[in-house]
Amino acid sequence: MQQQELTRALAQYRVPDTKRSVIELTITVIPFFALWGAAWFALSLGIWVTVLLAILNAAFLVRIFIIMHDCGHGSFFRNRTVCNWTGRVLGVLALTPYDVWRQSHAIHHASTGNLDRRGMGDIPTLTTEEYLKRKWFGRAAYRLTRNPIFLFGVAPVYTFFLQNRLPLGFMRSGWLYWASAMGTNVAIAGLLALVFWAGGIEVLAYVFLPTMIVASSIGIWLFYIQHQFEHTTWEREEGWNLQNAAFYGSSHYALPGILRWFSANIGVHHVHHLASRIPFYRLDEVLRDHSALENCQRITLFESLHCARLHLWDEKSQRLLTFSEALSNANPNKSLV
């Protein structure tokens, strides 16, 4: 089935079930706050018990973010206003200004896999040729940004704790984005001040921080695997096609059942990019009714670990390569170091 035909076939799944959406929201937010309270209470039992509960709660925060993500696509509730205000409230919990993120994410969907429109809402990615043309400092900087410790440790903290505090990329795009960023900041500050007043610095240090740091790292990892795999696709503007890029440039991250639940089916990303208005809880229906989609761009949890070693897009072989593979393909007189 061609992508255009598939897109038309998927249109029937776009209608959200309001009752189901409310249930999904309830069974995500209530356990999140319950675990927050349990971790807070556990401070009297020992710091490590508290930290463990906080880390476990990161899974629910990831799910909260993905529900916010569906709200951004207008796929969680039928009413767009309800979607937006639900997304804004959830964005406070996820330290994310909803309206800024929604616009950035819309640009990501509209330009995914386009080598000439990189830089907004994606993982920094160079081609082999671009990397080889850089001086040693530029190569070292790129190696740093693609290092797993930086990419999944430092970058998530920077993104959610610092970058999201300003409407970066939309500083001159109107009041909505400033209102989104500043309004989210005020709400976050108010909640943290209330927690500090009621529980002191220990609650922030051992409950809030572990949950946020682990959740942000998981979120970046999921986003990375969705587009950074060996046989993804990148094209120059003249050869780029939105539907092909959406489908072939997005993976099917086939996670075990419990992880699929916590990640709210975001791993069915090839379908999501092809039809972003489908609510996450209906993506299972899509795979059930269109079994051919099950094995398209399929990556297992074990296979995904290899993806962290892929760094450079090779336009000749149409593959994402490791630095060492790119070195072996490059002019032997040139060094990738």
C-alpha positions as CSV (number, residue, x, y, z in Angstrom):
1,M,0.0,0.0,0.0
2,Q,1.4,3.4,-1.0
3,Q,1.9,6.1,1.7
4,Q,-0.9,8.2,0.4
5,E,-3.3,5.3,0.4
6,L,-2.2,4.3,3.9
7,T,-2.7,7.9,5.1
8,R,-6.3,7.8,3.8
9,A,-6.9,4.4,5.4
10,L,-5.6,5.7,8.8
11,A,-8.0,8.6,8.8
12,Q,-10.7,6.4,10.4
13,Y,-8.7,6.2,13.6
14,R,-8.4,9.9,14.1
15,V,-11.5,10.3,16.2
16,P,-10.7,10.3,20.0
17,D,-13.0,8.6,22.5
18,T,-13.6,11.2,25.2
19,K,-14.3,8.7,27.9
20,R,-11.2,6.7,27.1
21,S,-9.1,9.9,27.1
22,V,-10.4,10.9,30.5
23,I,-9.6,7.4,31.8
24,E,-6.1,7.4,30.4
25,L,-5.5,10.9,31.9
26,T,-6.9,9.7,35.3
27,I,-4.8,6.5,35.5
28,T,-1.7,8.5,34.7
29,V,-2.0,11.7,36.8
30,I,-3.5,10.1,40.0
31,P,-0.7,7.5,40.3
32,F,1.9,10.2,39.6
33,F,0.7,12.3,42.5
34,A,0.3,9.2,44.7
35,L,3.9,8.1,44.1
36,W,5.0,11.7,44.7
37,G,3.2,11.6,48.1
38,A,4.6,8.1,48.9
39,A,8.2,9.3,48.1
40,W,7.6,12.3,50.3
41,F,6.4,10.2,53.2
42,A,9.3,7.8,52.7
43,L,11.7,10.5,53.7
44,S,11.1,9.3,57.3
45,L,12.2,5.8,56.3
46,G,15.3,6.7,54.4
47,I,16.6,8.8,51.5
48,W,17.2,5.8,49.3
49,V,13.6,4.6,49.5
50,T,12.5,8.1,48.6
51,V,14.8,8.3,45.6
52,L,13.8,4.8,44.4
53,L,10.1,5.8,44.5
54,A,10.9,9.1,42.7
55,I,12.8,7.3,40.0
56,L,9.9,4.9,39.5
57,N,7.6,7.9,39.2
58,A,9.6,9.1,36.3
59,A,7.7,6.5,34.2
60,F,4.4,8.2,34.9
61,L,5.9,11.6,34.1
62,V,7.0,10.3,30.7
63,R,3.4,9.2,30.2
64,I,2.2,12.7,31.2
65,F,4.5,14.3,28.7
66,I,3.2,12.0,25.9
67,I,-0.4,12.8,26.8
68,M,0.6,16.5,26.5
69,H,2.1,15.6,23.2
70,D,-1.2,14.2,22.0
71,C,-2.9,17.4,23.1
72,G,-0.5,19.3,21.0
73,H,-1.6,17.4,18.0
74,G,-5.3,17.9,18.9
75,S,-5.8,14.2,19.1
76,F,-6.6,13.6,22.8
77,F,-9.9,15.4,23.0
78,R,-12.3,16.4,20.2
79,N,-12.4,19.9,21.4
80,R,-9.2,21.8,20.6
81,T,-9.6,24.2,23.5
82,V,-9.9,21.4,26.0
83,C,-6.8,19.8,24.4
84,N,-4.8,23.0,24.7
85,W,-5.7,23.7,28.3
86,T,-5.1,20.1,29.3
87,G,-1.7,20.4,27.5
88,R,-0.8,23.6,29.3
89,V,-1.5,22.1,32.8
90,L,0.4,19.0,32.0
91,G,3.2,21.1,30.6
92,V,3.7,22.6,34.1
93,L,4.3,19.1,35.5
94,A,6.7,18.3,32.7
95,L,8.5,21.7,32.9
96,T,7.5,22.4,29.3
97,P,5.8,25.6,28.0
98,Y,3.1,23.9,26.0
99,D,2.5,26.5,23.3
100,V,6.2,26.9,22.6
101,W,6.7,23.2,22.4
102,R,3.6,22.6,20.3
103,Q,4.9,25.0,17.6
104,S,8.4,23.6,17.7
105,H,7.0,20.1,17.4
106,A,4.8,21.1,14.5
107,I,7.9,22.3,12.7
108,H,9.6,19.0,13.5
109,H,6.7,17.1,11.9
110,A,6.8,19.4,8.8
111,S,10.5,19.1,8.2
112,T,11.5,15.6,9.5
113,G,14.2,14.0,7.4
114,N,14.9,17.2,5.5
115,L,18.7,17.9,5.4
116,D,18.1,21.5,4.4
117,R,15.7,22.2,7.2
118,R,17.5,20.8,10.3
119,G,17.7,22.6,13.6
120,M,14.3,22.9,15.1
121,G,12.9,20.1,17.4
122,D,15.4,17.5,16.3
123,I,18.7,15.8,17.4
124,P,21.7,17.6,15.9
125,T,22.8,15.5,13.0
126,L,25.6,16.1,10.5
127,T,26.4,14.3,7.3
128,T,29.8,12.6,6.9
129,E,30.8,15.3,4.4
130,E,29.8,18.1,6.7
131,Y,31.7,16.6,9.5
132,L,34.9,16.1,7.4
133,K,34.8,19.7,6.4
134,R,34.9,20.9,10.0
135,K,38.1,22.0,11.8
136,W,39.2,19.9,14.8
137,F,37.3,22.1,17.2
138,G,34.1,21.7,15.3
139,R,34.5,17.9,15.1
140,A,35.2,17.8,18.8
141,A,32.1,19.8,19.6
142,Y,30.0,17.5,17.5
143,R,31.5,14.5,19.1
144,L,30.6,15.9,22.5
145,T,27.0,16.6,21.5
146,R,26.6,13.0,20.2
147,N,28.3,11.4,23.2
148,P,25.7,9.3,25.0
149,I,26.7,10.7,28.4
150,F,26.1,14.2,27.1
151,L,23.1,13.4,24.9
152,F,21.1,11.5,27.5
153,G,22.6,13.0,30.7
154,V,23.5,16.6,30.3
155,A,21.3,17.6,27.3
156,P,18.0,16.5,29.0
157,V,18.7,18.5,32.1
158,Y,19.6,21.6,30.0
159,T,16.5,21.2,27.9
160,F,13.9,20.9,30.6
161,F,15.5,22.9,33.4
162,L,17.0,25.8,31.4
163,Q,16.1,25.9,27.7
164,N,12.4,25.6,28.4
165,R,12.4,28.7,30.6
166,L,12.5,30.9,27.5
167,P,10.7,30.7,24.2
168,L,13.9,29.9,22.3
169,G,13.4,29.9,18.6
170,F,10.3,32.1,18.9
171,M,11.6,35.1,20.8
172,R,10.2,37.5,18.2
173,S,7.2,35.4,17.1
174,G,4.6,37.1,19.3
175,W,3.2,37.3,22.8
176,L,1.7,33.8,22.9
177,Y,5.1,32.1,23.1
178,W,6.3,34.5,25.8
179,A,3.0,34.1,27.7
180,S,3.4,30.3,27.4
181,A,7.0,30.3,28.7
182,M,6.5,32.9,31.5
183,G,3.2,31.5,32.5
184,T,4.6,28.0,32.8
185,N,7.6,29.4,34.8
186,V,5.3,31.2,37.2
187,A,3.2,28.1,37.8
188,I,6.3,25.9,38.3
189,A,7.8,28.4,40.7
190,G,4.5,28.6,42.7
191,L,4.3,24.8,42.9
192,L,8.0,24.4,44.0
193,A,7.6,27.2,46.5
194,L,4.6,25.4,48.0
195,V,6.5,22.1,48.2
196,F,9.5,23.9,49.8
197,W,7.3,25.6,52.3
198,A,5.5,22.3,53.2
199,G,8.4,19.9,53.1
200,G,11.7,21.8,52.8
201,I,14.7,21.3,50.6
202,E,14.8,17.5,51.0
203,V,11.6,17.0,49.1
204,L,12.9,19.0,46.2
205,A,16.3,17.3,46.3
206,Y,15.1,13.7,46.7
207,V,11.6,13.6,45.2
208,F,11.3,16.4,42.6
209,L,14.9,16.3,41.1
210,P,15.3,12.5,40.6
211,T,11.8,12.2,39.0
212,M,12.5,15.1,36.6
213,I,16.1,14.1,35.7
214,V,15.3,10.4,35.0
215,A,12.1,11.3,33.1
216,S,13.9,13.9,30.9
217,S,16.6,11.4,30.1
218,I,14.0,8.7,29.1
219,G,12.2,11.3,27.0
220,I,15.3,12.2,25.0
221,W,16.2,8.6,24.6
222,L,12.7,7.8,23.1
223,F,12.9,10.8,20.8
224,Y,16.4,9.7,19.7
225,I,15.3,6.1,18.8
226,Q,12.3,7.4,16.9
227,H,14.5,9.0,14.2
228,Q,18.1,8.0,14.8
229,F,18.4,4.5,13.5
230,E,20.6,2.9,10.8
231,H,18.1,2.8,7.9
232,T,16.2,6.0,8.6
233,T,16.0,8.5,5.8
234,W,17.3,12.0,5.2
235,E,17.0,13.9,1.9
236,R,17.9,17.3,0.4
237,E,15.0,19.6,-0.3
238,E,14.7,18.7,-4.0
239,G,14.3,15.0,-3.3
240,W,12.4,15.3,0.0
241,N,8.8,14.0,0.3
242,L,6.9,14.6,3.6
243,Q,5.0,11.3,3.6
244,N,8.1,9.2,2.7
245,A,10.2,11.0,5.3
246,A,7.4,10.6,8.0
247,F,7.0,6.9,7.4
248,Y,10.6,5.7,6.5
249,G,12.3,8.2,8.8
250,S,10.4,7.1,11.9
251,S,10.9,3.8,13.7
252,H,8.6,1.3,15.2
253,Y,10.2,0.9,18.7
254,A,8.7,-2.4,19.7
255,L,8.9,-2.2,23.4
256,P,7.7,-4.9,26.0
257,G,4.1,-4.4,27.1
258,I,4.7,-2.5,30.3
259,L,7.2,-0.1,28.7
260,R,4.8,0.4,25.8
261,W,2.1,1.4,28.3
262,F,4.3,3.9,30.1
263,S,5.5,5.3,26.9
264,A,1.9,5.6,25.6
265,N,2.6,3.8,22.3
266,I,5.0,6.6,21.2
267,G,7.2,3.8,19.8
268,V,4.6,3.3,17.0
269,H,6.2,6.4,15.6
270,H,6.1,5.5,11.9
271,V,2.3,5.5,12.1
272,H,2.2,8.6,14.3
273,H,4.2,10.7,11.8
274,L,2.0,9.5,9.0
275,A,-1.2,10.3,10.9
276,S,-0.4,12.5,13.9
277,R,-4.1,13.0,14.8
278,I,-4.5,9.4,15.9
279,P,-4.8,9.2,19.7
280,F,-2.0,7.1,21.2
281,Y,-4.5,4.6,22.6
282,R,-5.7,3.8,19.1
283,L,-2.3,3.0,17.6
284,D,-2.7,-0.6,18.8
285,E,-5.8,-0.8,16.7
286,V,-3.8,0.4,13.7
287,L,-1.2,-2.4,14.1
288,R,-3.9,-5.0,14.6
289,D,-5.8,-4.0,11.5
290,H,-2.8,-3.3,9.3
291,S,-0.4,-6.1,10.2
292,A,2.1,-5.1,7.6
293,L,3.0,-2.1,9.7
294,E,4.1,-4.3,12.6
295,N,7.6,-5.0,11.0
296,C,8.2,-1.7,9.3
297,Q,11.3,0.0,10.7
298,R,10.9,-2.3,13.7
299,I,13.6,-1.9,16.4
300,T,13.6,-4.0,19.6
301,L,14.8,-2.8,23.0
302,F,18.0,-4.7,22.6
303,E,18.6,-3.5,19.0
304,S,18.0,0.1,20.1
305,L,21.2,0.0,22.2
306,H,23.2,-0.1,19.0
307,C,21.6,3.1,17.8
308,A,23.4,5.2,20.5
309,R,26.6,4.5,18.5
310,L,25.3,6.0,15.3
311,H,26.3,9.6,14.6
312,L,26.7,10.6,11.0
313,W,24.3,10.4,8.0
314,D,26.1,9.1,4.9
315,E,24.4,10.5,1.8
316,K,26.0,7.9,-0.5
317,S,25.1,4.7,1.4
318,Q,21.8,6.3,2.8
319,R,22.6,5.0,6.3
320,L,23.4,6.5,9.7
321,L,26.9,5.4,10.5
322,T,29.2,5.2,13.6
323,F,32.3,7.4,13.5
324,S,34.4,4.4,12.9
325,E,32.3,3.3,9.9
326,A,32.4,6.8,8.5
327,L,36.2,6.7,8.9
328,S,36.5,3.5,6.9
329,N,34.4,4.9,4.1
330,A,36.2,8.3,4.0
331,N,39.4,9.2,2.2
332,P,42.2,7.4,4.0
333,N,44.2,10.6,4.0
334,K,41.5,12.3,6.2
335,S,40.9,11.7,9.8
336,L,37.6,11.8,11.7
337,V,39.4,12.6,15.0
